[in-house]
Amino acid sequence: MNGSRHAATYEAGGEGALLGAAAGDMLVSGTRRAYGAMVQQMVFSAYHLLQSRPIEAEAIATQLLEFAYPSDGRPSVYRSPSPWLAAFIEEAKLSPPTAMPFSNAGAAIRAVPIGVWFRKEPRLLIDGAIAAIRATHTRPESSIIGSVVAGMVAAAGYGQSGRDLVNGAVEVSRQAEQTLGVRTFIPDVISRATELIAGNAKDVSVEVLSWDANDTEVEVLAMVVAIASRAFEEASVVVRNAAGVVAHAETVAPLVGAVVGARSGLHRWPWPLPNDLWFAELGRRLARQNALVEDLPDPYAVEEVLNYELATDTLIER
């Protein structure tokens, strides 16, 4: 029974990644009873792919602003946006959206759908991840980290874990460096994550911080690689523990959730998750490259309804 379940999961190619990311964000979003802006921005990459549209930085940036400044004058539907996203949105009030040298891993979540869709096409995976990240973040490190996240989602969808997943992450980082024409210390930092696979999430975070990388994005990636590589615990346990790291939990938990969700497949998480069926369906279509959105709800409308239910205390938790 377990063998057939895992075979089906690998064939589905990470369809649980988006649901896992949302499950992780639920624990750290800062919005009671709902996921936050971290996961909200992930949806734009998914819809882009399902609409058979190329991943382009300018188009993604424009879509990010649609949640904040809808053309019909409705209010923003973002929940608990991080300071960098709030700054990006505020700047766009006065001028066209402009990417900035943000030093955080907040954009990496947009690479999750790309990892599912392009799991069999590593060149397109890296190109797509770089474009998605460049919508808001100009540092090459940001693009490399987004590429690694997409690569980990793709690999986890085929069941990779442990040292195999870490080594794959190192290889993707080097390929991304080559694409960008830069050299960074990211591959070396990721390689050190093999030392931490057996440790608990809190200890992993303490150890990574002791490396003095002096780069928030790189610290986040090292934590995600080490924690998400653990395959001997239930997915919910791994993600819940990821929410308990001593730093960067608001980014680490959703990214770990995406990788673990890709590996474990679609299943009900043990805590309430609004719009879970929506995330599950997006994952199914991405995994099968089913480019169809006409029967899916408008993302702004989904978030507007959820915000109303939160404000009026009418949200029904399944």
BAZALUM-509297 format. One record per residue (C-alpha): residue number from 1; x, y, z; residue in three letters. Coordinates in steps of 0.1 Angstrom, whole numbers, plus 5000, padded with zeros to 4 digits. Layout:
residues N
R   resi     c1     c2     c3   resn
R    NUM      X      Y      Z    ALA
...
END
This chain:
residues 318
R   resi     c1     c2     c3   resn
R      1   5000   5000   5000    MET
R      2   5027   5025   5010    ASN
R      3   5047   5017   4979    GLY
R      4   5018   5024   4956    SER
R      5   5010   5056   4974    ARG
R      6   5046   5069   4971    HIS
R      7   5047   5059   4934    ALA
R      8   5016   5079   4928    ALA
R      9   5030   5109   4947    THR
R     10   5062   5109   4926    TYR
R     11   5042   5106   4894    GLU
R     12   5021   5136   4904    ALA
R     13   5054   5156   4906    GLY
R     14   5050   5177   4937    GLY
R     15   5013   5185   4936    GLU
R     16   5013   5191   4973    GLY
R     17   5039   5219   4972    ALA
R     18   5015   5249   4972    LEU
R     19   4993   5234   4999    LEU
R     20   5024   5226   5020    GLY
R     21   5036   5262   5016    ALA
R     22   5003   5275   5028    ALA
R     23   5003   5251   5057    ALA
R     24   5037   5264   5068    GLY
R     25   5027   5300   5064    ASP
R     26   4996   5294   5086    MET
R     27   5019   5289   5116    LEU
R     28   5039   5321   5111    VAL
R     29   5020   5346   5090    SER
R     30   5010   5370   5117    GLY
R     31   4974   5368   5106    THR
R     32   4952   5348   5130    ARG
R     33   4934   5319   5112    ARG
R     34   4948   5327   5078    ALA
R     35   4980   5325   5057    TYR
R     36   4996   5358   5048    GLY
R     37   5012   5378   5020    ALA
R     38   5041   5353   5018    MET
R     39   5018   5327   5002    VAL
R     40   4995   5352   4985    GLN
R     41   5023   5363   4962    GLN
R     42   5030   5326   4953    MET
R     43   4997   5324   4936    VAL
R     44   5007   5348   4909    PHE
R     45   5034   5325   4896    SER
R     46   5009   5296   4896    ALA
R     47   4983   5315   4876    TYR
R     48   5009   5328   4852    HIS
R     49   5020   5292   4844    LEU
R     50   4984   5279   4841    LEU
R     51   4976   5307   4817    GLN
R     52   5005   5296   4795    SER
R     53   5022   5329   4800    ARG
R     54   5060   5332   4802    PRO
R     55   5074   5341   4836    ILE
R     56   5086   5377   4831    GLU
R     57   5097   5399   4859    ALA
R     58   5077   5429   4848    GLU
R     59   5045   5410   4845    ALA
R     60   5049   5394   4879    ILE
R     61   5056   5428   4895    ALA
R     62   5025   5442   4879    THR
R     63   5004   5414   4892    GLN
R     64   5018   5418   4927    LEU
R     65   5004   5453   4927    LEU
R     66   4970   5441   4917    GLU
R     67   4964   5429   4952    PHE
R     68   4974   5463   4966    ALA
R     69   4959   5486   4940    TYR
R     70   4931   5470   4920    PRO
R     71   4922   5489   4888    SER
R     72   4886   5493   4901    ASP
R     73   4896   5510   4933    GLY
R     74   4889   5482   4957    ARG
R     75   4911   5480   4988    PRO
R     76   4943   5460   4992    SER
R     77   4938   5424   5002    VAL
R     78   4973   5417   5014    TYR
R     79   4975   5403   5049    ARG
R     80   5005   5410   5071    SER
R     81   5029   5420   5043    PRO
R     82   5066   5419   5052    SER
R     83   5084   5453   5054    PRO
R     84   5102   5447   5021    TRP
R     85   5069   5440   5003    LEU
R     86   5052   5470   5019    ALA
R     87   5081   5491   5007    ALA
R     88   5078   5478   4972    PHE
R     89   5041   5484   4971    ILE
R     90   5045   5519   4986    GLU
R     91   5072   5529   4961    GLU
R     92   5049   5518   4932    ALA
R     93   5024   5545   4942    LYS
R     94   5047   5571   4927    LEU
R     95   5064   5553   4899    SER
R     96   5064   5520   4879    PRO
R     97   5072   5490   4900    PRO
R     98   5110   5488   4905    THR
R     99   5130   5459   4919    ALA
R    100   5153   5467   4947    MET
R    101   5184   5451   4964    PRO
R    102   5163   5436   4992    PHE
R    103   5184   5413   5014    SER
R    104   5158   5387   5024    ASN
R    105   5143   5355   5010    ALA
R    106   5108   5367   5008    GLY
R    107   5106   5363   4970    ALA
R    108   5117   5327   4970    ALA
R    109   5082   5315   4976    ILE
R    110   5073   5326   4940    ARG
R    111   5096   5299   4927    ALA
R    112   5075   5271   4942    VAL
R    113   5050   5267   4914    PRO
R    114   5079   5270   4889    ILE
R    115   5095   5240   4905    GLY
R    116   5064   5219   4901    VAL
R    117   5057   5230   4865    TRP
R    118   5092   5227   4852    PHE
R    119   5103   5197   4872    ARG
R    120   5115   5178   4841    LYS
R    121   5131   5209   4825    GLU
R    122   5160   5222   4846    PRO
R    123   5170   5249   4822    ARG
R    124   5135   5264   4821    LEU
R    125   5132   5259   4859    LEU
R    126   5162   5281   4865    ILE
R    127   5153   5307   4839    ASP
R    128   5117   5309   4853    GLY
R    129   5128   5312   4889    ALA
R    130   5153   5339   4881    ILE
R    131   5127   5359   4863    ALA
R    132   5101   5355   4891    ALA
R    133   5126   5367   4917    ILE
R    134   5138   5397   4897    ARG
R    135   5102   5411   4898    ALA
R    136   5112   5425   4932    THR
R    137   5147   5415   4941    HIS
R    138   5178   5426   4922    THR
R    139   5206   5408   4941    ARG
R    140   5220   5378   4922    PRO
R    141   5219   5359   4955    GLU
R    142   5181   5363   4955    SER
R    143   5178   5347   4921    SER
R    144   5201   5318   4930    ILE
R    145   5182   5311   4962    ILE
R    146   5149   5312   4942    GLY
R    147   5164   5287   4917    SER
R    148   5174   5264   4945    VAL
R    149   5140   5265   4961    VAL
R    150   5124   5256   4927    ALA
R    151   5149   5228   4923    GLY
R    152   5143   5214   4957    MET
R    153   5105   5214   4951    VAL
R    154   5111   5196   4918    ALA
R    155   5134   5170   4934    ALA
R    156   5112   5164   4964    ALA
R    157   5083   5158   4941    GLY
R    158   5102   5127   4930    TYR
R    159   5109   5116   4965    GLY
R    160   5144   5130   4970    GLN
R    161   5155   5136   5006    SER
R    162   5186   5136   5028    GLY
R    163   5221   5140   5012    ARG
R    164   5206   5135   4977    ASP
R    165   5184   5166   4981    LEU
R    166   5213   5186   4995    VAL
R    167   5236   5177   4967    ASN
R    168   5209   5185   4942    GLY
R    169   5205   5219   4958    ALA
R    170   5242   5226   4955    VAL
R    171   5242   5216   4918    GLU
R    172   5212   5239   4911    VAL
R    173   5230   5268   4928    SER
R    174   5260   5263   4906    ARG
R    175   5239   5262   4875    GLN
R    176   5221   5294   4885    ALA
R    177   5255   5311   4891    GLU
R    178   5266   5300   4857    GLN
R    179   5234   5314   4841    THR
R    180   5239   5347   4859    LEU
R    181   5276   5349   4853    GLY
R    182   5285   5353   4890    VAL
R    183   5303   5334   4917    ARG
R    184   5289   5334   4953    THR
R    185   5295   5314   4985    PHE
R    186   5260   5299   4983    ILE
R    187   5270   5264   4971    PRO
R    188   5296   5261   4999    ASP
R    189   5270   5271   5025    VAL
R    190   5245   5247   5012    ILE
R    191   5271   5219   5012    SER
R    192   5275   5224   5050    ARG
R    193   5238   5216   5054    ALA
R    194   5246   5179   5051    THR
R    195   5261   5181   5087    GLU
R    196   5227   5192   5100    LEU
R    197   5202   5168   5085    ILE
R    198   5198   5147   5116    ALA
R    199   5194   5177   5139    GLY
R    200   5161   5193   5151    ASN
R    201   5150   5225   5135    ALA
R    202   5158   5248   5164    LYS
R    203   5194   5234   5167    ASP
R    204   5198   5237   5129    VAL
R    205   5189   5274   5130    SER
R    206   5213   5281   5159    VAL
R    207   5241   5263   5141    GLU
R    208   5234   5281   5108    VAL
R    209   5235   5315   5126    LEU
R    210   5268   5306   5141    SER
R    211   5283   5304   5107    TRP
R    212   5282   5342   5104    ASP
R    213   5271   5342   5068    ALA
R    214   5260   5378   5073    ASN
R    215   5233   5373   5047    ASP
R    216   5197   5367   5057    THR
R    217   5188   5351   5024    GLU
R    218   5217   5326   5027    VAL
R    219   5209   5318   5063    GLU
R    220   5172   5311   5053    VAL
R    221   5183   5288   5025    LEU
R    222   5207   5268   5046    ALA
R    223   5180   5263   5072    MET
R    224   5154   5252   5046    VAL
R    225   5178   5228   5029    VAL
R    226   5187   5211   5062    ALA
R    227   5152   5209   5077    ILE
R    228   5133   5200   5045    ALA
R    229   5158   5172   5038    SER
R    230   5145   5152   5067    ARG
R    231   5122   5124   5054    ALA
R    232   5119   5102   5085    PHE
R    233   5093   5124   5102    GLU
R    234   5057   5132   5094    GLU
R    235   5054   5162   5071    ALA
R    236   5033   5181   5097    SER
R    237   5060   5175   5123    VAL
R    238   5088   5188   5101    VAL
R    239   5068   5220   5092    VAL
R    240   5057   5226   5128    ARG
R    241   5093   5224   5140    ASN
R    242   5104   5247   5111    ALA
R    243   5081   5273   5126    ALA
R    244   5101   5271   5158    GLY
R    245   5135   5282   5144    VAL
R    246   5152   5309   5164    VAL
R    247   5153   5333   5134    ALA
R    248   5136   5339   5100    HIS
R    249   5107   5316   5109    ALA
R    250   5083   5337   5088    GLU
R    251   5102   5326   5057    THR
R    252   5116   5292   5066    VAL
R    253   5083   5276   5076    ALA
R    254   5065   5282   5043    PRO
R    255   5095   5272   5022    LEU
R    256   5100   5240   5042    VAL
R    257   5063   5234   5039    GLY
R    258   5066   5237   5001    ALA
R    259   5094   5211   4998    VAL
R    260   5079   5187   5023    VAL
R    261   5045   5191   5007    GLY
R    262   5060   5183   4973    ALA
R    263   5075   5151   4987    ARG
R    264   5045   5140   5008    SER
R    265   5018   5148   4982    GLY
R    266   4983   5161   4988    LEU
R    267   4968   5153   5022    HIS
R    268   4949   5171   5049    ARG
R    269   4971   5190   5073    TRP
R    270   4963   5187   5110    PRO
R    271   4956   5224   5114    TRP
R    272   4928   5244   5097    PRO
R    273   4938   5259   5064    LEU
R    274   4915   5283   5045    PRO
R    275   4912   5277   5008    ASN
R    276   4929   5244   5010    ASP
R    277   4910   5229   4981    LEU
R    278   4921   5259   4959    TRP
R    279   4957   5253   4967    PHE
R    280   4953   5216   4961    ALA
R    281   4937   5221   4927    GLU
R    282   4964   5246   4917    LEU
R    283   4990   5220   4926    GLY
R    284   4973   5192   4907    ARG
R    285   4971   5214   4875    ARG
R    286   5007   5225   4878    LEU
R    287   5019   5190   4883    ALA
R    288   5001   5178   4852    ARG
R    289   5008   5211   4832    GLN
R    290   4971   5214   4828    ASN
R    291   4970   5250   4815    ALA
R    292   4934   5259   4824    LEU
R    293   4922   5287   4846    VAL
R    294   4888   5296   4832    GLU
R    295   4870   5275   4859    ASP
R    296   4892   5287   4887    LEU
R    297   4883   5317   4909    PRO
R    298   4899   5351   4905    ASP
R    299   4927   5353   4931    PRO
R    300   4917   5388   4942    TYR
R    301   4881   5376   4948    ALA
R    302   4894   5346   4968    VAL
R    303   4914   5369   4991    GLU
R    304   4886   5395   4994    GLU
R    305   4862   5369   5006    VAL
R    306   4886   5354   5031    LEU
R    307   4893   5389   5045    ASN
R    308   4856   5395   5048    TYR
R    309   4851   5362   5067    GLU
R    310   4880   5370   5090    LEU
R    311   4867   5405   5097    ALA
R    312   4832   5393   5104    THR
R    313   4842   5361   5122    ASP
R    314   4823   5340   5097    THR
R    315   4852   5318   5086    LEU
R    316   4842   5282   5087    ILE
R    317   4871   5260   5096    GLU
R    318   4870   5225   5082    ARG
END
